[in-house]
Amino acid sequence: MKRQRGESFWGMLVVRIPYAWLLAFFLIPFLIVLKMSLSQTAIAQPPYTPVLDLAAGWHGIAAFFSALSFDNYVLLGSDPLYLLSYLKSVEIAAFSTLILLLIGYPIAYAIARTPRRWHAVLVVLTVLPFWTSLLIRIYAWMNILERDGPLNKVLVALGLVSKPPAWLATDTATYIGIIYSYLPFMVLPLYAILEKMDETLLEAAADLGCRRWRAFWRVTFPLSASGVLAGALLCFIPIVGEFVIPDLLGGSQSPMIGQTIWTEFFGNKDWPAASAVAVVLVCVLVTPILFYQHQAMRMARRD
């Protein structure tokens, strides 16, 4: 009896620890940001009002809630700067995710089809860039993409261009940095699915006269759909809020939403407006997560 109680206690603890983690490090910070988004900018410390004063009792609490407003969300809808930042972020994230899928799927497929003794080595080579700091890798790309950098020297030497093109401060440089940095996030989920696929299904398709490319589209790709969705989400969601890569490699003409939030927080000192931008961003990113859950439930029902 005591043993069963002990097992039930540890079982409940294991289940509740993730919820406690999400409560402490996601829900509570999100509620704080949500509260700031309903506040007003002030020259004070903290730089917003109202501030909850529990010492004032119920009168202070009532005054606190009565001072909250949705003015910052009205500002987001009336100022095209924020809408353009959201659209730019979604555009870059969607196109980058598509390119990552086109590059990452063949890599994951090749790793899964090599002899098993090489799998660990190839997976380590895939994640090898993560062994160094992201900032160092982006600075390396800044050096590579300079007008007199190694890339332009190679292009000029090969006769592909007559004069060195400008790479930095362009969307092209942003795409290069994002695709380089997020490629392992696409390859690993795809590899995990493709590596477990039953190869006898392809043999059966070949025995029935199905060509290799058709067997791929009719058998391999549908079975790897869950890996495609997982990899797409792992890339798309963080890319939308990316700040470091577009700030160092991209231009300032059309900033992504991460740069807009940074500017509002640290440049304009407008914490309420920045918080409103962040809250809307979270709501936007919840949509693909709900879509993924819906698709996962449909696949589970089919199985």
Buried (B, 14 or more C-beta within 10 A) or exposed (E): EEEEEEEEEEEEEEEEEEEEEEEEEEEEEEEEBBBBBBBBBBEEEEBBEBBEEEEEEEEBEEEBEEEBEEBBBEBBEEEEEBEBBBBBBBBBBBBBBEBBBEBBBEBBBEBBEEEEEEBEEBBEEBEEEEEEEEEEBBEEBBEBBBEEBEBBEEBBEEEEEEEBBEBBBBBBBBBBBBBBBBBBBBBBBBBBBBBEBEEEBBEEBEEEEBEEEEBBEBBBEEBBEBBBBBBBBBBBBBBBBBBBBBBBBBEEEBBBBBBBBBBBBEEEEBBBBBBBBBBBBEEBBEEBEEEBEEEEEEEEEEE
